[in-house]
Amino acid sequence: MLNLLLNENMKIYRRMRTWMLVVALVLTTIGFLTAQHFTVKPAEVANASWKTNIQQQIKNDQRMLTVMNRGNDWKARVTSRINVNQYHLTHNLPPTDETLWGNILKAADLVVVVTVFTVVIAADSVAGEFSSGTIKLLLIRPVSRSKILLSKYVSTVVFSVLLLLILFISAFIVSGVLQGFHDIGVPYVYASGDGVVHTKNIVQEAISTYLYQCVQMIITVTMAFMISTVFRSSSIAIALSVGIMFAGSSIVSFLSQFSWAKYYLFENTDLTQYLNGTPNIPGMTLSFSITVILGYFLTFIALSWIVFKKRDIAA
């Protein structure tokens, strides 16, 4: 098994395409965070201190609560924002967006780039062997097909984790250069659904956010791996996986109005909804989402294994 893993990793990292993806990820992180940092702001906001800006935001939110009524959910969100901002002022804590960790949390949105890059590798893992004809050379080894398939999947997942680490480290360095490394130990302040303010370790929050985002990455990569195995086409695997991921995520808010939508895969893959205790659909829990994700995950793995075991290589 070790030799199979070494062989699959060699195939991944010896290709120029792999290192181009790594460089592209680093450049994307730099560009994204730089653009976020230098976003054009009104002069009165850009030139004022964070305390002045927060005080103004509190006044604006309080004014909105008195003149507008958009339902209880809207009131709860605005009230929570007021409470969080007031906590920052009272305890002299700069808002997360004004610190290094704020940029790192924003960079978590780039996990979708990591997902797309890994899908490219996953889609070619099995399909590429069939298209090039090297699958015959691989299967003449005295090793079971299950171990061969497992080595390919594990190598792909390890590559995705490597890209995730590169994203996190790049975001940390770039954010430090842009924001400075001061305020590195400030806590993360948030409000739960009932408006009560809580604090937690900011490092824990950042790592949790990336790990929770990683769940959707793993399930999408597994889906691409399954499609690659079933259809033996890397282009179909890439197109379907990326298309389903973006289309599936974009209709999440629409489907959340239906009770059955809690069984929909992409309603559950964003586990960050549980970080602050506000799930997309009332009644959903972290354990429920994990169960649903595991169900889809095992289905994708089972389909890959069954098809690969029974595939006629001569066909």
Residue, then its C-alpha position, 0 to 999 in steps of 0.5 A: m500500500l505504501n508503494l502505491l501511495l508513493n507512486e500516486n503522489m509521484k504522479i501528482y507532484r511530478r507534473m508541472r500542472t500541479w505546481m502551476l495550481v499551487v502558484a495560482l492559489v498563492l497569487t489568488t490569495i495575495g490578490f484577493l486579500t489585497a483587493q479586500h484591504f484596499t477596497v474604496k471606502p467613504a472618506e469619513v469611514a477611511n479616515a476615522s478610527w474604528k471606535t468612531n465607525i462602530q459608534q456610527q454603525i450602532k446609531n444607524d442600526q438603532r435608527m433602523l430598528t425604530v423606523m423599519n420593520r422587516g420581521n423578527d429575523w431581521k430585528a434579531r440580526v440587527t440587535s445582535r450586531i448592535n450588541v457585538n459592536q457595543y461589546h467591542l466599544t466597552h472592552n476596547l477591542p478592535p473589530t475582527d475586520e480590523t485585525l490580521w485574523g479578519n483577513i484570514l477569515k475572509a480568505a476562508d472563502l477561497v477554499v472554493v478555489v482549493t476545491v476546484f483545483t483539487v477536483v482537477i486532480a481528482a478527475d484525472s486520477v482514474a479517468g486519466e489512467f483509462s484515457s492514456g492506457t496506463i490502467k492496464l500496466l497498473l492492474i497487472r500488479p499483484v495488488s487488489r483493485s480496492k487498494i489501487l483505488l484507495s491509494k488514488y483517493v487518499s493521495t487526492v485528499v492529501f493533496s487537497v489538505l496540502l492546498l488548504l495549508i498553503l491557503f492558510i499560511s499564505a493568508f496569514i503572511v499576507s494579512g500580517v503584511l497588510q494589517g500588521f501582526h499586532d492585535i494577534g491575540v484579541p478574542y473573536v466576538y459574536a452573538s448567538g441567535d438570542g442576541v447574547v454576546h459571546t467570545k472565543n479564541i480567535v485562533q480556534e475560530a479561524i481553524s474551525t472555520y477552515l476545517y468546517q469549510c473543508v467538509q464541502m471540499i472533501i465531499t465535492v472532491t469525492m464526488a468528482f472522484m466517483i464521476s471520474t471512475v464511473f464515466r472514465s472522463s476527466s472533463i465530464a468529472i470536472a464539469l459536473s462536479v464544479g457545476i453541481m457545487f456552484a449550482g447546488s450552493s447557489i440555491v441553498s437559500f431558496l430551498s431553506q424554506f422547505s422542510w425536506a431541504k434539510y436532506y439536501l447535500f449542500e444544505n449540510t456541507d456548510l458546517t460554519q452555520y453551526l459556529n454561531g448556532t444559527p443553522n440555515i433551517p430551524g431544527m437542523t443540528l451539527s450531528f444531523s448534518i454530519t449524518v447526512i454528509l456521511g450518507y452521501f459520502l458513503t454512497f459516492i465511495a460505494l459507487s466508485w468501488i463497485v464500478f472500478k471492481k467490475r470495470d472491463i479494462a479491455a473495453 
